[in-house]
Amino acid sequence: MNMKIGVIGSGTMGSGIAQVAAQNGHSVYLIDTSQQALDKAKMNLSQTMSRLVEKAKISADQATAISTLIHYSTDLNDLSSCGLVIEAIVEDIKIKHTLLKELETIVDKDCILASNTSSLSIASLGAALNFSNRIIGIHFFNPAPLMPLVEIIPAVQTSTFVLEKCTELIQQWGKSGVICKDTPGFIVNRVARPFYGEALRIYEEGIADFATIDWAMTHFGGFKMGPFTLMDYIGNDINYAVTESVFESFYFDPRFKPSFTQKRHKEAGYFGRKSGRGYYDYTEVAELLMPNENEEIGKLIFNRILAMLINEAIDAVFMQVGTSEAIDLAMTKGVNYPKGLLKWADEIGLPTILERLEDLFSTYGEDRYRPNALLRKMVKEQKSFY
Ligand SMILES: NC(=O)c1ccc[n+]([C@@H]2O[C@H](COP(=O)([O-])OP(=O)(O)OC[C@H]3O[C@@H](n4cnc5c(N)ncnc54)[C@H](O)[C@@H]3O)[C@@H](O)[C@H]2O)c1
C-alpha cells in the first residue's frame, strides 16, 4: 500500500506521525500554517535521523531516504493526490471543522480523512464532511515513532472499507492497532483515569503523601512511575484538562470527578517537570521527599487503586468500547502498564476484586465506587476473562 500520505499540523504529534509514515516508505506531505513550525519539525527530524544513524539503528542511506520522503509545505493543495490524510492540528472543533471542509474540496472522493484527536468525538468531526463515511480516528501516542499503540476509532459514519484499510495500514507500519468505540477518552484515556484520580483522592483523605503513594504503586504494582511522578511528567495542566473533559463528556459521572488538589496545583503553575515544580520540586535545591515504606499502608493503597483501574477496564468491556484483548493491549502498549488489567484481575481473582470494591462502596457510600455489573455477573457465573 504505497499511497501518498498527508499529515496536517507539524507539532509534537504531526511530525512524529510523518516520520512513522516515511519510515514505512510513504511519500509524506507535512502541512502547517506556520513556516516556523515546519522548520522546527524539519530540524528535529534531521537530529533524530542523525541519532538513529549514530546508534546504528538505521544506515546513513536509510536516513537520507526517510528525510527525502517528507515534503514540508504551507499549501493544503499539495495534498490533492493523497490516499490518506491525518490531521494533528490544535484541539479545537471549530478549527478542525474548517480544515476538514477545505480539505474535502482538495482531495479525491475516496481519500481517507483521519484525526489524531484525543478528546473530540470522531462523529462530530465527520459531521463537517459531505462524504462522512471516510472519517476515522487514528490516535497515536506521544512520541509517535516510539510508542507502539495506535487506537483506531470508527465513527458511526465510518465505512467498513475505511476501517479495514486503516487497520491493515497501521499493522503494516508495525504498530499495535486496537479498534475502539467512539466514546470519551477512547480506551487509554478512559481506563487510566483512576490511576490519577484515586491516587489524588487517597492523598486528599490524608492516608498518605505523594511519595508514599508513588512508592506503593511502583513497589507493589511494578508500575514504571507512580501517579504523582507521572502527572508531573505529563503536566498537571494537560492531565487536569483531560480529566475535566472526560468528566464532562460522561455527563458528570462521579467515577471521573476531577480533584481540587490537582486543580490548585495547575492554578498555581505547578505543572510538573516543565515548570520546575509540581507535586515534587525539580529545582536543584529541592529536598528529596522520602516515602513512608509501611507495608500495610502501601498494600492498601495499591489494592485500592488497582481495584478501581480494573473496575474501569471491566466497564470498557461491558460497554463494548473494546475487547478484553484490545483493552489489555492498549494499557500495556499505550501507557506501559506492567500487565493487562483484565489479565491481572483474573490472576487476583474476580471475587477478590469485587470484595475490595464492595468494601469501598459500603465505606464511602459513593457511586464512584460502585462495582461494575459485568464484574458482579462474572463472579456469580464463576467466569474469568481469559
Ligand atoms: N501531545 C500529545 O501528547 C498528544 C497525544 C495524542 C493526540 N494528541 C492530539 O494531536 C493533535 C495535535 O497535538 P500536538 O500536541 O501535536 O499539538 P502542537 O501544538 O504541538 O501542534 C499543532 C500544530 O498544528 C498547527 N496548526 C494549527 N492550526 C492549523 C491549521 N488550521 N492548519 C495547519 N496547521 C495548523 C500549529 O501551527 C502547530 O504546529 C491534537 O488534536 C491533540 O489532541 C496529542
The ligand as an ORCA input file, in Angstrom:
! r2SCAN-3c Opt
* xyz 0 1
  N       0.585     15.969     22.556
  C       0.133     14.755     22.837
  O       0.664     14.083     23.739
  C      -0.993     14.187     22.038
  C      -1.182     12.786     22.048
  C      -2.182     12.223     21.243
  C      -3.005     13.059     20.494
  N      -2.816     14.425     20.507
  C      -3.684     15.236     19.633
  O      -2.932     15.573     18.463
  C      -3.307     16.865     17.986
  C      -2.094     17.765     17.918
  O      -1.485     17.866     19.173
  P       0.038     18.352     19.348
  O       0.372     18.125     20.778
  O       0.898     17.765     18.282
  O      -0.125     19.928     19.083
  P       1.006     21.012     18.761
  O       0.533     22.279     19.353
  O       2.362     20.510     19.122
  O       0.962     21.147     17.159
  C      -0.146     21.605     16.450
  C       0.343     22.187     15.134
  O      -0.786     22.458     14.299
  C      -0.559     23.659     13.604
  N      -1.871     24.176     13.175
  C      -2.825     24.762     13.936
  N      -3.908     25.051     13.178
  C      -3.615     24.638     11.923
  C      -4.329     24.641     10.692
  N      -5.579     25.117     10.622
  N      -3.740     24.114      9.603
  C      -2.492     23.603      9.662
  N      -1.753     23.585     10.796
  C      -2.324     24.087     11.915
  C       0.183     24.554     14.586
  O       0.908     25.557     13.921
  C       1.089     23.539     15.285
  O       2.354     23.443     14.643
  C      -4.420     17.333     18.910
  O      -5.653     17.004     18.335
  C      -4.175     16.555     20.202
  O      -5.353     16.358     20.937
  C      -1.824     14.988     21.255
*
